[in-house]
Amino acid sequence: MTSLMKVGELAKQTKLSIRTLHYYDEIGLLSPSHRNEIGHRLYSDQDIIRLQQIMSLRQLGFSLKEVHECLESPDFSLPNVINLHRARLQEQVTLSHALLDRLNAIATDLETTQSVAVENLIEVMEAITMSEQYFTPEQQAVLEERFRQEETDWTDLLSKAQTEMSKGTDLNSHAVRSLAKQWLWSMKSLIGGDAKIYESMMRMYQQAGPEAASWGTMDSATFDYILKAVSFLFLAEHTNLRIDTAKIFTPETEQVIRLGKDAIRQIKFGVFGTEGMLLGLLAEGTSPAAKVLTAAGGSFETARQSILQILSDTASSEGNHVDSQAPQQPAEQGMSEPTELPFAPRAKLVIELALEQAQQFGQSHIAPEHLLLAILQEGGGVATHVLRERFGLDLAHLEQQLRSVMSR
């Protein structure tokens, strides 16, 4: 039996760093059997044999987690290791064949057209090859299919982001906020709720950068710009910033908002979303927007009952239609009602869209008609759910009727 070996001596003989050996100890992969009186690690013959096994498995391409599973398994044997390595090599062969097919397709394109940017193709191929280091063949196939379906929208998003970035557009502007929302939805669509794909994508981004993580379509500057836009969007939507309604609303619209907030307080809900806007429009009753809603079959009481039912159904859990991202519990009997209702994130977006509508009509203030147009344009809130599902209205036809009235 040889004498116990200190960590520095073992590192020197194996060409591993002391830091690596310490890390193996921390994760329970290789813990020394002994320590001296001052706590220094001392490795026995059996420890060194285990380290040799670890190094061999690592050379075969096994991850540290797989190495640990192999060594801790009672069925661990050389044939098992060989079969595992064969399976891994087969995966690599499959990936190589897929890459060869792509190269063959590109070669054919280059033979038939001279307009292809070869440098761009090489960058894309490098990104694809790198992505295959992080994703399984099944994940790769899923991502490629999703990316193919969203490619036009993704290209449009990048083009708009680069345009706004070159113009120096304010990150808090509606144009950049819209880009941030579009990017978030694109990423959600790409990941599809798959935690494994998300983890692989984040690992790829952290280790290889945004160029690889976006399959060669996005440079670092554009990626940083979009991330900043998303950060500003998050802050805007999750802080109760007061909206100076006197500067952007007509007196009629201020009345709509007041009546809507009164209605929301009566049903004891703690946030003002598009459902409050709809109730306010119907309660006000005299504006062209209100008359169009009434003529189409909308009524305040029916809308109120429908909204109360939706909010009651979703108050204890995150619903599909509630405008706030974290629905507020209805106030209990006897509790004081809030003096000021915060605008829900979707309501803030509708106000931004309404201001755009007003400007398109050459006006500087939001009228009730602009507010209703924005609700219909946004299309995802409680208000449009009530109009479509509870009143059975065709939203596109309703918008046409409203624009017809506004053009008179």
Salt bridges, closest charged atoms under 4 A:
ASP25 OD2 - ARG35 NH2 3.09
ASP25 OD2 - ARG41 NE 2.76
GLU66 OE2 - ARG88 NH2 2.65
GLU72 OE2 - ARG50 NH2 2.79
GLU132 OE2 - ARG102 NH1 2.93
GLU144 OE2 - ARG102 NH2 2.25
GLU145 OE1 - ARG148 NH2 2.91
ASP156 OD2 - LYS160 NZ 3.20
GLU164 OE1 - LYS167 NZ 3.74
GLU237 OE2 - LYS181 NZ 3.34
ASP244 OD2 - LYS247 NZ 3.78
GLU254 OE1 - ARG258 NH1 3.92
ASP262 OD1 - ARG265 NH1 3.43
GLU301 OE2 - ARG304 NH1 3.89
ASP323 OD1 - ARG346 NH1 3.40
GLU337 OE2 - LYS268 NZ 3.19
GLU340 OE2 - LYS261 NZ 2.67
GLU352 OE1 - HIS174 ND1 2.85
GLU352 OE2 - ARG177 NH1 2.29
GLU356 OE2 - HIS174 NE2 3.06
GLU378 OE2 - ARG346 NE 2.96
GLU389 OE2 - ARG388 NE 3.31
GLU399 OE2 - ARG403 NE 3.07
